[in-house]
Amino acid sequence: MKNRLVIIKLGGSVITFKNKPLTANYKVIKNISKILSKQEIPIIIVHGGGSYGHYWSVKWDMHTKPQKYHPRGISIVHSSMSILNNIIIDALFNQGLNPYGISPFSFFINGKLNSNKILELKKMTEHNIIPVTYGDAVYRKNNNYSILSGDVLMTILSKALNPSKIIFALNVDGLYNNMNEKKIIKEIKFEKNNTYNNKSTKINLTNNLNVHDVTGGIKRKVEEATKIAGTGKDVIFINGLDSTQIQKALQDEGFKGTIFKGKKYR
């Protein structure tokens, strides 16, 4: 039987107002929850930090590199992410779904990823539970912590769980060939030398994508999408601010966005 599992990343710029510290976008979260309540497929949700986790990680100078960061910073980043996770959990629950918040720290043992813990997420979905995990400040070892981004989590989960669909919900319609004209690149195939090929048009990553935050912004999303596509799976970028695009992507109904084609198509 074909694996029907879908993994969706809700970007921090979708579920929060990134220019307003500690401010969730309740309307968008509710709209997405309504769309997901109409689906009859197993789903795992990953979400970013937006104006919660990113806000505090910048304040306390915390990054993706494991270090002995200030304990106050570690605590407040984790606390803020737990608050945002609960906001999403409540919205999903209010739409009749059965969400289950999970700290990514539970995926690690002695500072290393534990594949068995990740495989348990899929088992949970088989009993009508929606695991909801998130980027966070994660303990590694020897009192070192690091920021584990939701984008990196998407790669970790996608490789381990082999989902049928991988969706990144952004605050834009996809990737653009021309930033001024906002012309969407519908399909991308990864090539060497850090370039992306759309038929005869090559887009240089460093020149075309210049949005940045603690976890790498859109650049990191493209990098992680490329890693996933390298394993043979398609990755979809859509605008999560328009919840109908999520529904269309889930149902293969001609959504507006960008597809990173899996390596099997090369």
N, C-alpha and C positions, 0 to 999 in steps of 0.2 A: 504493500500500500504506500502510495506517495506521501512523503512528509509534507503536511500542510502548514507547518509552523511558520509564523511570521514574526520577525523582530523589527520593532519600530523604535527609532531614536527621535525623541522630542527635544529639539534644540533649545538651549537656554534662552535664545532670542525669540523663541516662539511662545514659551510658557511664562516668560517674565518680560518686564520692561527693563532692558539692560542699562538704560540711562537713568533709571529710578531705583536706587538701592533698596533691596528687600521688598520688591513689589511684583507680585504674581499677576499674570494676565488671566484672570479668572474666567473671562468670557471665552477666550480661545480654549482654555483647558476644558471648560464645560462643553463647548462645541465638539471638540475632539472626542470627549468621553461619550457623547451622544452617538457619534459615528461608530465608535468601537462597540457600543452596546448592540448595534444592529448586525454585527458580524458573527458568524458561526464557525469561526476558525480559532485554533490555538494561537495565542499572542503573548509575546514577551515585550515589555516596554523598558527602554533605557531613557533616562532624561539627563539633560545637562544642568549646569548650575546657574547660568544667567546672572541676574542681579543678586543672587544669594551666594552661592559658593565662590563665584569669580570675584565678587565684590570683596569678600574677606580674604581670599587668597592673595589678591593684589595688595591689600592693606598690610598683610603679614609677610609679604614677599615669599610666598610659597610656590613651588614649581613642580614639574613632573620628575625632576631628578631627586632620588632619595637622599635626604639629608636630615640632620637633627634640627628640625624647625622648632620655633618657639612653641611650647605646649599650649599657650593661650590661643595661638593662631590655629593649631591643629584642632583644638576643641571647638572653636567658634565656626570653623569651616564645616566640620562634621555636623555640628548642631544646626547650622543654617540649611544644610542639605537635607537633614532629617525633617526639618519644618517644611521645605518645599516638597519633599516626597510625600508627606502627609496631606498636603493640599491636593496633590494629584490623586492620591489614594481616596480621599474623601469625594472628589468629583466623580471618579469611576464608580465608587460604591453607591453614590446617589443615583446613578444611571442603571442600577441593578446588576452591576458586574461584581466580581469577586477578586479584587486586587490584593496583592500581598507584597508589602514593601520589604526589600532585601538590601542590606548594606553590602557593597562589593568586598568588604573586608572578609566576609564569610567564604569567599572564593579562594582564600589564601591559607596555606599552612606552612609555618616556618618561613614566611616571606615568599613562598613560591605558589603559583597557581595550582589548584587541585582540580583536575578534570572531573572527578566524581561529583564534586559539589556543583559544578556547572551543569553536568548532565541531569542533576536533580531538578533543575528548572523546567526541563522538558517534561519530566514526570509530573510536575505540578500542573502543567497546562492540560494534561490528559484527564484531570479531575476538575476541570472548569475553573481553575485558578489562573489569574494573570499576575505573574511575577513582575514587580516594578523595581528595577534597580537604577543606580545613578552614579555619576562621577562623584568622587569624594577624596578626602585626605585619608590614605590607607597606610596602615602600619606594615613595614617591611621586615626589618630585623635590626637588632642592636640599637634600638630607639631611633631608627631612621624611619621617616615617613615620606610619602610622595603624593602628588596629586595624580590620581588615576582618572583620566577624562572619560566621559561617556562615549566619545568617538573610539577610543582604544577598546573600551568594553564591547563595542559593536563588533570589532574584529575578533576579539577573544570568543565571544558567544557564537558568532557566525561560523568560525572554524570548528568549534566543538560540537555545535548542534545541527549543522547542515540544514538551515531553514529553507523553505520554498521561496521566501521573499524577504529582502532586506531593504528597509525604507529609512531614509534620513529626512525628517521634516525640518526644513529650514525657514528663514524669514524672507527668502527670495524664491523665485520660480524655478531655479536650477542654476546651472553655470552658464555664463554668457560668453559668446564669441566676441562681441563688441560691447564693452561696458557702457558706451554712450548711447548706442541704439537699443541696448538691453535685448539683443537677439539671443535666444536660448539655444544652447547646443543640445540637440535631442539625444545624440548617442556618442559615446566616447569609448575608444579602445586605447588601452595603455601601450606606449611604446618606450623605447630606451631613452636615456638622456633626459629623464624628468620631463617628458613632453606627453601631451595627450592628443590623439588624432581623431578628428571628425572628418572622415573621408579624406579630402585633399588638404584640409586645413589643420595646421598644427598650432597648439596653444601652449606657450611656455608657462609653466606653473608659477614661477617667481615673478613674472611680469604681469600675469593676468589676475592673480589672486593675492591681494594685499591686505585683507582684513586680518587683524591679529588680536588674540587675547591670551591669557595665561596658558591655556591648553592648545594653542595653535590656530584657533579660529577656523575659517573655511579651508585654509591650507591643510590643516590636520585632517579635516573631513575628507578631502580629496585623497590624501595619502592613505588613510585607512580604507576608503572605498576601493582604492587601487589594490591594496593587499587582499581584500576580500574577493575582488574580481579575479585576482590571480589564482584563486582556488577553484575557479569555474562558476562562480555565482554572480548573477546580475545584482547590481546595487542601484537603487532609485533615489534621486534627489527631487523633492517636491516642496512646495510652499505650504508649510503647516498652518500658516495664518488663515488659509482657506481650507477648512476641514473637508470640504467636498473633494478636494484633490487627494486626500488620504483615502477616502472611500473609493474613488476611481482607481487609484493605484492598487488597492486591495482586491478590487473586482476586475482588474484589467479592462477598464472602460475608457481608454483614451485619455489618460491624465496628462497634465501639462508639467513637464519636468525634464530631467536629464537622466539617462541610463548609462551606467558604466557596464559594458558588456563583459561577461565572464570570459576567462581565458579560452574556454572551449570553442568560442566563436572566432578566434584568431586564426 
